[in-house]
Amino acid sequence: MRSPGEVLREMLAQNAWTQDELALIMGVSRVSVANVIAGRSGITPEMASLLAAAFANDAAYWMQLDAQYRLGRISPDTSPVERRAHLFQIAPIRDMQRRGWIAEDTDVDSIERELERFFGQPIHDRVPEFLVATRKTSIGPTNAAERAWCFEARRLASIFPVALFEPKKLPELATKLRRLAMFAKETRKVSKLLAEYGIRFVVVEPISGAKIDGAAFWMSEDAPVIAISIRFDRVDAFWFTLMHELAHIMHGDAYSVDSNLVGENSLTATSSSNLAVIEQRANEKAASLLIDQEDLNSFIRRVGPLYSKQRIIQFAHVTKVHPGIIIGQLQHRGEISYGANRDLLVKVRDIVIQTALTDGWGHFISPSSFER
């Protein structure tokens, strides 16, 4: 590729100009022209504009000529950059290092080895994946942070011993869980109860960018897992998310369909509309598991729109459920504002993580715990 200096020398010859004459035409020193011709100086935007005016062409021509020439003279090894970019695209590496999920390192080979250990599969030319039904802000491709969160939940679940899973006992489990939903302090019993019915239950604090409330997935066909983030520390959010994920387990979701964490929404090409149906089914099931919807409809007809705190608490006593759960369903239906009766939406995170296998909020699980 010809240098800008060589092109400029040809143009001087075509115009029968000397370097001194070009310098005079352009209003610059002879040294400036000589340096460009000799290749000692690159072409600045100012110099490109002056050359374009002198030779009646375009300044961009001179800038492009200079850039192409300089790029042609170098041949850096960009493969480490490309590899590092791929790794940062598939995983929130800095956040994972801060959480202790992977070791602190900057070497690209070391980072790749750590990620392959974490994901449990090759990642050189692919995005890690496994089937999971997620409850998050919106249905759609799972981002890198949410993907990492799900994999951490799966790693956590892998060290959790539970009883034999028997699908036919799930209605019985749902009934027992419902009995715990009357008092916030009873959330401490959730993990043990789920384990007795063969369901692993883990809590993983979300990382930046992971707008995910919960997930349901299967370690194998007889090993379901429910993972929650408790990113909204409220009794209604906790119970609805838990029952939503239980509904996925009851219907076998994420064992055959749902998000695959790659961005296509499903390993079986499940459409977004079908995903919406699956999520709506889980939402409806969760709501009905917590409160008989006919009872709630009757309460709304009798009391609405004057939902006093006293009437809500009375209804909670009758239905034997925490009043915060009623508040949550009334808010979801648009019967009351999201600012109403906030004092009834008590916090439960600290209660839950006392007994649940947890990663976050000061609870740290060493990577060595996952070594097989």
C-alpha positions, 0 to 999 in steps of 0.5 A: 500500500502506498504511503501518503508521502508517495501519493503527495510526491506524485501529485507534486510532480503532476502539478510541477510544484516543489515542496517549497511551493506547496508549503507556500500555497498551503501556508505552512512550513516546508518542514511540515510538507517534508515530514509528511512526504518522508513519512515522519508525520501523519496527516492531521485533520488540519493538514488533510483540509489544507491538502484537499484545498490545494489539490481540489479533492476531499479531506476525507481522502487524505485521512483515509489514505493515512489511516489505511497506510498506518493500519497496514504497517501493523499486525497485532495479535488480537486473538486475546482481545477477541477471546476476552470480549467473548468471555465478557459477553457471556458472563458478568466476570467482574461481578462473579469475581466479586461474589467469589463465584470465580477466582480473581484473575485477568489472564484470558486463559485463567478466566476461561478455565474458571468460567468453564469450571463454573458453567460446567461446560465448554465455552470457547465458541458457545454460550452456556445453556440449560433449561430453566423457567424464570420469573423476571421483569419481562419475558425474553432473552436471558442476559449474561447476569441472569444466566450466571445467577441461574448457573450459581443457583444450580451449583448451589442446589448440587450440594443439597441433599433431599428426600425422594421426589414424588410428583403425586405428592405435590398437591400435598406439599402445596397444601402444607406450604399454604399453611405456612403462609399465615405468619411471616416467621413460618417462612423459615420452615420452607426450605426443610419442607421442600426438601422433605418432598424432594425439591431443592430450595436455594436463595441467591442474591441477585447480581447487577443486571439480573432482574430475576425473581425466581427460577425452576429447573431440574437437575435430572428428571427426578430432581427439581429445584426452586431458586429465588432471589428475594430481590423484593423483600416482601412477604407477598413477593416471596410467597408468590414467587415461591408458588409460581416456581412450584407451579412450574414444577407441578406442570413439568415446565423447564424440563421440556420447554422454556428459556434456555439462557442463550437468547432464543427463549427455548431449546425447542424453539418455544415461541414468545407467545407460548412462553407467555401462556406458560408464565400466565398459567404459573401466575394463575396457579400461584395466585390460587394456591395462596388464596381461593380466587372465588373467595377473593372475588367475593371479598372484592365485591363486598368491600371494594373499593373501600379496602380498610386495613381492618377489613383486609386483616379480618379477611386474612384471618378468615382465609388463614393467610398473611394480610400482606399476601392479600395486599399483593393480589389486590395490588396486582388486580389494580384494586388498591395502589402500590403505596397502600398499606405498605406496613403489612408487606413485612420483610422476610429475607432475614427469616428465610436465609436463616435456614435456606442454603443461601449465596449472598448477604454475607453467606458465602459458598466456597467453589470447592464445595462444588468439586465432584 
